[in-house]
């Protein structure tokens, strides 16, 4: 397996490199007669588009999508949906100095070890640009979930140690960090400016919530829903950890504290995060992802070149200071893709 295809029934294959002509996705297994237009997909892409936030990469991409197949008269046909997003603002010369050296924190070393060749221009296939294709495919998955009234929400819970204290869902997309706590935004801005002045970068935490998911989604033992969600979100390059429900806090709880009592009206608490024994229980699914700092920083770093000789490296060019907030719609997309696949798998089993 080449590792470029996701899902079993609702299958997505992404393709393309950061500095190639385009990136895109092929979505197979999507049910017919669902509404789908370029505008629906571009509304999702706009939230991860570069060149928008002040602290994000200066690369400016319109992220217009071309639907090449699988849609007729604005409805899905049930055949493979082919999506293309052209790369417009490419400056490959910015990466000429990286041909012979490995960037710390990037996939340069591991891609070279695996393939014996790598595209040094922006990271090639390992670059964040690939996630545009995931977001486009996630917009298709959203149409599947909308029909079943399954809602997925994602937002920045923490950035650079500054944590949201409240969740005001109505204002998530109205600030530059996609943070649900308007009072935390000024502190996030100050933290970004402080770290930018030092030539460094920031990580954070993104939380996703799923409402309306029916009980029964997930497979026993080796294909649990929580395992699949964790794997889907961990497949995003900047994510280094995932927790469901109480997550790591469960390790410090008693059984009497962690168990969610079952009442006639539903569960009294949700430490399970909406999933028990790997199967959805009908409660809200809660997932958090730990996002590492962007590895491209202007501070001098130690590395080696292709011959193994020591080098010092200062990275220039157009880079995000943090994967947050542009990673938020990517995590949203991966959760949607997972749920759409498991929903259709469950139907196939009935």
C-alpha positions as CSV (number, residue, x, y, z in Angstrom):
1,X,0.0,0.0,0.0
2,X,1.3,3.4,-0.9
3,X,-0.5,5.2,1.9
4,X,-2.3,7.8,-0.3
5,X,-5.8,6.4,0.0
6,X,-8.1,6.7,3.0
7,X,-11.3,4.9,3.9
8,X,-12.9,1.6,2.9
9,X,-16.4,2.4,1.5
10,X,-16.1,6.2,1.2
11,X,-12.6,6.2,-0.2
12,X,-10.4,9.3,-0.8
13,X,-7.1,9.4,-2.7
14,X,-5.1,12.6,-2.6
15,X,-2.3,13.5,-5.1
16,X,0.0,16.3,-5.9
17,X,3.0,18.2,-4.4
18,X,3.4,21.7,-2.9
19,X,5.2,23.1,-5.9
20,X,3.7,21.0,-8.6
21,X,1.1,22.2,-11.1
22,X,-1.8,21.2,-8.8
23,X,-3.1,19.1,-5.9
24,X,-6.3,17.2,-5.8
25,X,-8.4,14.3,-4.7
26,X,-10.5,11.5,-6.1
27,X,-13.5,10.6,-3.9
28,X,-15.0,7.1,-4.6
29,X,-18.1,5.6,-2.9
30,X,-20.0,8.8,-2.4
31,X,-23.8,8.2,-2.7
32,X,-25.7,9.8,-5.6
33,X,-28.1,12.7,-5.6
34,X,-26.2,14.8,-3.0
35,X,-25.8,18.5,-3.7
36,X,-22.2,19.4,-4.6
37,X,-20.8,22.5,-6.3
38,X,-17.4,24.2,-6.5
39,X,-18.8,27.0,-4.2
40,X,-19.7,24.4,-1.5
41,X,-16.1,23.1,-1.6
42,X,-14.5,26.5,-1.8
43,X,-16.3,27.7,1.3
44,X,-14.4,25.0,3.2
45,X,-11.1,25.7,1.4
46,X,-11.3,29.4,2.3
47,X,-10.7,28.6,6.0
48,X,-7.4,26.9,5.3
49,X,-6.3,29.1,2.4
50,X,-2.8,30.7,2.8
51,X,-2.2,34.4,2.7
52,X,-5.2,35.3,4.8
53,X,-4.1,35.6,8.5
54,X,-1.4,38.0,9.4
55,X,0.7,35.3,11.1
56,X,0.3,32.8,8.3
57,X,2.4,32.1,5.2
58,X,2.5,34.9,2.7
59,X,1.9,32.4,-0.1
60,X,-1.4,33.5,-1.8
61,X,-3.5,30.8,-3.4
62,X,-7.0,31.3,-4.6
63,X,-7.8,27.6,-4.0
64,X,-10.4,27.4,-6.7
65,X,-11.6,23.9,-7.2
66,X,-12.4,22.2,-10.5
67,X,-14.8,19.3,-10.4
68,X,-13.7,17.1,-13.3
69,X,-16.0,14.1,-12.8
70,X,-18.7,12.6,-10.6
71,X,-21.2,15.6,-10.6
72,X,-24.0,16.3,-13.0
73,X,-26.3,19.3,-12.7
74,X,-24.9,20.1,-9.2
75,X,-25.7,16.6,-7.9
76,X,-23.3,13.7,-7.2
77,X,-23.8,10.8,-9.6
78,X,-22.4,8.0,-7.5
79,X,-19.3,7.7,-9.7
80,X,-15.8,8.8,-8.7
81,X,-15.6,12.5,-8.0
82,X,-12.4,14.1,-9.2
83,X,-11.3,17.4,-7.7
84,X,-8.4,19.6,-8.9
85,X,-6.9,22.7,-7.2
86,X,-4.2,24.5,-9.1
87,X,-1.1,25.8,-7.5
88,X,-0.7,29.5,-8.6
89,X,1.7,31.3,-6.3
90,X,4.8,29.0,-6.4
91,X,8.3,30.3,-5.7
92,X,10.5,27.2,-6.0
93,X,13.7,29.3,-6.0
94,X,13.1,30.0,-2.3
95,X,14.1,26.4,-1.6
96,X,17.3,26.2,-3.7
97,X,19.5,26.3,-0.6
98,X,17.7,23.2,0.7
99,X,18.7,20.8,-2.1
100,X,21.6,19.3,-0.2
101,X,20.5,19.7,3.5
102,X,17.9,18.3,5.7
103,X,15.6,20.7,7.6
104,X,15.1,19.8,11.3
105,X,11.6,18.8,12.1
106,X,10.6,18.2,8.5
107,X,10.2,15.0,6.5
108,X,13.3,15.6,4.4
109,X,15.5,13.0,6.1
110,X,12.8,10.3,6.2
111,X,11.7,10.8,2.6
112,X,15.3,10.5,1.5
113,X,15.7,7.4,3.5
114,X,12.5,5.8,2.2
115,X,12.7,6.8,-1.5
116,X,16.3,7.8,-2.2
117,X,14.9,10.9,-3.8
118,X,12.9,13.9,-2.5
119,X,11.2,17.0,-3.8
120,X,12.9,19.8,-1.7
121,X,10.6,22.5,-3.0
122,X,8.4,23.2,0.0
123,X,8.5,19.6,1.1
124,X,6.8,18.1,-1.9
125,X,4.2,15.6,-0.9
126,X,4.9,16.1,2.8
127,X,4.1,19.8,2.7
128,X,0.9,21.2,4.3
129,X,-0.3,22.1,0.8
130,X,-1.5,18.5,0.4
131,X,-4.1,19.2,3.1
132,X,-6.1,21.4,0.6
133,X,-7.1,18.1,-1.1
134,X,-8.2,16.7,2.2
135,X,-10.4,19.7,2.9
136,X,-11.9,19.5,-0.5
137,X,-12.8,15.8,0.0
138,X,-14.1,16.6,3.5
139,X,-16.6,19.0,1.9
140,X,-17.9,16.0,0.0
141,X,-18.1,14.0,3.2
142,X,-20.0,16.9,4.8
143,X,-22.8,16.4,2.3
144,X,-23.1,12.8,3.3
145,X,-23.3,13.7,7.0
146,X,-25.6,16.7,6.5
147,X,-28.2,14.3,5.1
148,X,-28.1,12.4,8.4
149,X,-28.0,15.6,10.6
150,X,-24.6,14.7,11.8
151,X,-22.7,17.9,12.7
152,X,-18.9,18.3,13.2
153,X,-17.4,21.3,14.9
154,X,-13.7,22.1,15.4
155,X,-11.9,25.1,16.9
156,X,-8.6,26.2,18.5
157,X,-8.7,25.2,22.2
158,X,-5.1,26.4,22.9
159,X,-2.3,28.3,21.1
160,X,1.2,28.7,22.5
161,X,0.0,28.0,26.1
162,X,-3.0,30.4,25.9
163,X,-6.1,28.4,26.4
164,X,-9.8,29.1,25.7
165,X,-11.9,29.2,28.9
166,X,-15.3,29.2,27.3
167,X,-16.7,27.9,24.0
168,X,-18.8,30.4,22.1
169,X,-19.6,28.4,19.0
170,X,-21.2,31.3,17.2
171,X,-17.9,33.3,16.9
172,X,-15.4,30.6,16.0
173,X,-14.8,31.7,12.5
174,X,-14.9,35.4,13.3
175,X,-11.4,35.8,14.7
176,X,-7.9,35.0,13.2
177,X,-7.3,32.0,15.4
178,X,-10.7,30.2,15.1
179,X,-10.9,30.4,18.9
180,X,-14.3,30.0,20.6
181,X,-13.3,32.3,23.5
182,X,-13.2,36.0,22.3
183,X,-11.4,37.0,25.6
184,X,-8.5,34.7,24.8
185,X,-7.8,36.1,21.4
186,X,-5.9,39.2,22.5
187,X,-3.6,37.0,24.6
188,X,-3.1,34.8,21.6
189,X,-2.1,37.8,19.5
190,X,0.4,38.9,22.1
191,X,1.9,35.5,22.3
192,X,2.2,35.3,18.5
193,X,3.9,38.7,18.3
194,X,6.3,37.7,21.2
195,X,7.4,34.4,19.5
196,X,7.6,36.0,16.0
197,X,10.1,38.6,17.3
198,X,12.3,35.7,18.5
199,X,12.2,34.0,15.1
200,X,10.4,30.9,16.5
201,X,7.0,29.1,16.1
202,X,4.1,27.9,18.2
203,X,2.0,24.8,18.7
204,X,-1.4,24.3,20.2
205,X,-4.5,22.1,20.7
206,X,-7.5,21.8,18.5
207,X,-10.8,20.3,19.7
208,X,-13.4,18.6,17.5
209,X,-16.9,17.7,18.5
210,X,-19.5,15.5,16.7
211,X,-23.2,15.9,17.4
212,X,-26.0,13.7,16.1
213,X,-23.8,10.6,15.5
214,X,-26.1,7.6,15.9
215,X,-25.0,4.8,18.2
216,X,-23.5,1.7,16.6
217,X,-20.8,3.1,14.3
218,X,-17.4,1.4,14.7
219,X,-16.1,-2.1,14.4
220,X,-15.0,-4.5,17.2
221,X,-11.3,-5.1,18.2
222,X,-9.1,-3.8,15.4
223,X,-11.2,-1.2,13.6
224,X,-12.7,0.8,16.5
225,X,-14.2,4.2,15.7
226,X,-11.9,6.0,18.2
227,X,-8.8,4.3,16.8
228,X,-9.9,5.3,13.2
229,X,-10.5,8.9,14.3
230,X,-7.1,9.0,16.0
231,X,-5.4,7.5,13.0
232,X,-7.1,9.9,10.6
233,X,-6.2,13.0,12.6
234,X,-2.7,11.7,13.3
235,X,-2.2,11.4,9.6
236,X,-2.0,15.2,9.4
237,X,1.7,16.1,9.4
238,X,1.7,18.6,12.3
239,X,-0.4,16.4,14.7
240,X,1.6,14.6,17.4
241,X,-1.1,13.4,19.8
242,X,-4.8,12.6,19.9
243,X,-7.1,12.1,22.9
244,X,-10.8,11.1,23.1
245,X,-13.1,12.2,25.9
246,X,-11.2,12.5,29.2
247,X,-8.1,11.3,27.3
248,X,-4.9,11.3,29.3
249,X,-6.8,12.7,32.4
250,X,-8.4,9.2,32.6
251,X,-5.1,7.9,33.9
252,X,-5.5,10.0,37.0
253,X,-9.2,9.2,37.7
254,X,-10.9,6.4,39.7
255,X,-13.2,4.0,37.9
256,X,-16.1,5.6,39.9
257,X,-15.1,9.0,38.5
258,X,-14.5,7.9,34.9
259,X,-17.5,5.7,34.3
260,X,-20.4,7.5,32.7
261,X,-23.7,6.6,34.4
262,X,-26.5,5.5,32.1
263,X,-29.8,7.2,32.9
264,X,-33.2,7.0,31.1
265,X,-32.5,10.3,29.5
266,X,-29.0,9.4,28.4
267,X,-25.5,9.5,29.8
268,X,-24.9,11.6,33.0
269,X,-21.4,12.5,31.9
270,X,-19.1,12.0,28.9
271,X,-15.7,10.9,29.9
272,X,-15.9,8.2,27.2
273,X,-16.0,11.0,24.6
274,X,-19.1,9.4,22.8
275,X,-17.4,6.1,22.1
276,X,-17.5,2.8,24.2
277,X,-15.7,-0.4,23.1
278,X,-14.8,1.4,19.9
279,X,-18.4,1.9,18.9
280,X,-20.3,5.2,19.0
281,X,-22.8,5.4,21.9
282,X,-24.9,8.3,20.6
283,X,-23.4,10.9,22.9
284,X,-21.3,13.8,21.7
285,X,-17.9,12.6,20.3
286,X,-15.1,14.8,21.7
287,X,-11.6,14.7,20.3
288,X,-8.5,16.8,20.9
289,X,-5.4,17.0,18.8
290,X,-1.9,18.2,19.9
291,X,-0.3,20.3,17.2
292,X,3.4,20.7,17.1
293,X,5.2,24.0,16.4
294,X,5.9,24.7,12.7
295,X,9.5,23.4,12.1
296,X,10.5,26.1,9.6
297,X,11.9,28.9,11.8
298,X,14.4,31.7,11.1
299,X,16.6,30.8,14.1
300,X,19.8,29.0,13.3
301,X,19.6,25.2,13.7
302,X,22.0,22.4,13.5
303,X,21.6,19.8,10.8
304,X,23.5,17.6,8.2
305,X,23.7,17.5,4.5
306,X,23.3,14.6,2.1
307,X,26.8,13.5,2.7
308,X,26.3,13.5,6.5
309,X,28.4,16.5,7.1
310,X,27.4,19.0,9.9
311,X,25.8,22.2,8.7
312,X,24.0,25.2,10.2
313,X,20.7,26.2,8.7
314,X,18.5,29.3,8.8
315,X,15.2,28.9,7.0
316,X,13.9,31.7,4.8
317,X,10.8,32.0,2.7
318,X,7.1,32.1,3.3
319,X,6.0,30.0,6.3
320,X,3.2,29.9,8.9
321,X,4.2,30.9,12.5
322,X,1.8,28.1,13.6
323,X,-0.2,25.4,12.0
324,X,-3.1,26.9,13.9
325,X,-5.6,28.1,12.8
326,X,-5.2,26.7,9.2
327,X,-5.1,23.1,10.6
328,X,-8.6,23.5,12.1
329,X,-10.5,22.9,8.9
330,X,-8.1,20.0,8.1
331,X,-8.9,18.2,11.3
332,X,-12.6,19.0,10.7
333,X,-12.2,17.3,7.2
334,X,-10.5,14.2,8.6
335,X,-13.2,13.7,11.2
336,X,-15.9,14.1,8.5
337,X,-14.2,11.7,6.2
338,X,-13.9,9.1,9.0
339,X,-17.6,9.4,10.0
340,X,-18.8,9.3,6.4
341,X,-16.9,6.1,5.8
342,X,-18.1,4.4,9.0
343,X,-21.7,5.5,8.4
344,X,-21.7,3.9,4.9
345,X,-19.9,0.8,6.2
346,X,-22.6,0.4,8.8
347,X,-25.3,0.7,6.2
348,X,-23.6,-2.0,4.1
349,X,-23.6,-4.3,7.1
350,X,-27.4,-4.0,7.7
